[in-house]
Amino acid sequence: MSIIDANSAGFVHGGIVMKMCDEAAGIAAVKHSRRRVVTAAIDRMTFLDPVHVGQLLTCKATVNAVWRTSMEVGVRVEAENPLTGEIRHTSTAYLTMVVLDEHGEPTAAPPLLAESPDEQRRMHEAELRRSNRLAEREQIRAARGARGSD
Ligand SMILES: CC(C)(COP(=O)(O)OP(=O)(O)OC[C@H]1O[C@@H](n2cnc3c(N)ncnc32)[C@H](O)[C@@H]1OP(=O)(O)O)[C@@H](O)C(=O)NCCC(=O)NCCS
């Protein structure tokens, strides 16, 4: 990471890390579907530790679960001090990517086979996050309905 990635505090700007996560997630989703994709949502993004200028940032993206046209991609961000080799886990992000057809409309995503215990755990946790998101959306709709707004 270079000086142009820094914020006014001298660390790497969180938005730069988000952009890299979005790009890594997009590449993973394209490689899974072999189609164009768009980001529908960044569902969660943690910043566990600051990233410093001069560190090497690695984003590892994995397709965790696939639904009809959308999929969850998890991204793990690690910062390495190239002088010492020390590696720290600095962020985790979960993004929903939607597969598009040639007209730019959502289209079916290829199914995902979860084979290893880690892949099965990621798929299960992605299902939990999706059902929590949908439940939250319903709760907010119901609350707005009860208040007579929207
Ligand atoms: C994402 C997008 C294609 C969804 O279009 P849509 O008309 O809502 O399509 P659908 O209702 O058929 O939904 C398609 C899928 O997107 C998912 N989706 C839509 N909005 C979502 C949201 N806010 N969060 C998570 N998933 C979402 C739906 O759950 C559905 O998934 P499923 O088929 O696996 O069940 C559309 O909203 C879009 O083009 N958004 C802009 C994307 C973009 O520009 N991204 C870059 C950001 S700068």
The ligand as a Gaussian input file, in Angstrom:
#p B3LYP/6-31G(d) Opt

LIG

0 1
 C      -28.559000      -6.204000      -7.788000
 C      -29.669000      -6.018000      -8.809000
 C      -29.245000      -6.631000     -10.144000
 C      -30.904000      -6.758000      -8.281000
 O      -31.962000      -6.479000      -9.175000
 P      -33.477000      -6.807000      -8.788000
 O      -34.340000      -6.185000      -9.821000
 O      -33.723000      -6.504000      -7.350000
 O      -33.522000      -8.351000      -9.073000
 P      -34.227000      -9.500000      -8.266000
 O      -35.350000      -8.986000      -7.421000
 O      -34.509000     -10.579000      -9.270000
 O      -33.096000     -10.011000      -7.280000
 C      -31.991000     -10.687000      -7.800000
 C      -31.190000     -11.227000      -6.646000
 O      -30.572000     -10.135000      -5.988000
 C      -30.779000     -10.260000      -4.596000
 N      -30.809000      -8.910000      -4.041000
 C      -31.449000      -7.843000      -4.526000
 N      -31.252000      -6.767000      -3.729000
 C      -30.438000      -7.195000      -2.729000
 C      -29.871000      -6.573000      -1.600000
 N      -30.086000      -5.285000      -1.316000
 N      -29.101000      -7.293000      -0.775000
 C      -28.856000      -8.612000      -1.039000
 N      -29.370000      -9.268000      -2.111000
 C      -30.154000      -8.563000      -2.937000
 C      -32.123000     -10.947000      -4.471000
 O      -32.253000     -11.579000      -3.195000
 C      -32.037000     -11.955000      -5.600000
 O      -31.259000     -13.078000      -5.168000
 P      -31.747000     -14.609000      -5.488000
 O      -32.168000     -14.638000      -6.930000
 O      -30.518000     -15.438000      -5.285000
 O      -32.836000     -14.928000      -4.526000
 C      -30.043000      -4.510000      -9.036000
 O      -30.560000      -3.981000      -7.827000
 C      -28.852000      -3.688000      -9.478000
 O      -28.494000      -3.699000     -10.637000
 N      -28.243000      -2.954000      -8.544000
 C      -27.092000      -2.109000      -8.860000
 C      -25.819000      -2.963000      -8.788000
 C      -24.599000      -2.094000      -8.919000
 O      -24.561000      -1.152000      -9.671000
 N      -23.574000      -2.452000      -8.145000
 C      -22.392000      -1.687000      -8.095000
 C      -22.482000      -0.790000      -6.927000
 S      -21.749000       0.749000      -7.152000

